[in-house]
Amino acid sequence: PEKTLVDMYLKPLAEEVRTHGGTVYGTKQEVILLVDIKANGKEAYEQLQKDLKPFHSFLSRFRRGRTVQRAVKVILSGDRPIQEVAAQKERFVFIDGRTENLGGDPNLYPLISESFLPRFKYLGTGAFGDADSKTLTDFVRKAHASRQLVRFWATPETPTMWSILFDHKVDLIGTDKQTDLASFLSSKLKLKR
């Protein structure tokens, strides 16, 4: 397939939704498709709206003042066209919020993402300090109280860090080590049962 959003992500997701009766994995769990716009957010969003149109049937949407959940929620990150998205009365995308959006409208900012390193002192080795733990706990609690998910980027890529994020109920853990993270999460989830 071509290296486009449509061919690499939307068409395969559409096939999974067809295969699993309206969901990606056969569960009610909504999948997040995080689209990182590198530059020219407004122009990229215009093209993205065209690309998403054939897939509206399985995309979560904002309509009549509320979010209607479907199989896949598209969240825009990077050079986010916030004003353009916020102005739409009906839309099929949401915005990846930042700390200033924490506690804000989850219909616009369902996800709060922030860089880990300036906020926390922990560098991936040793103990996760009490002050860092309190900061992380408070951040996650505030987001969850507002029906927002939490994600940090620039985290150390270690099982110890993943365990800290998991134990503090961070919703999304990003990594370039997908296989390692999958094994880690599988073992963590088995232990919880």
Order of alpha helices (4+ residues) and beta strands (2+ residues): alpha-beta-alpha-beta-beta-beta-alpha-beta-beta-beta-alpha-beta-alpha-beta-alpha
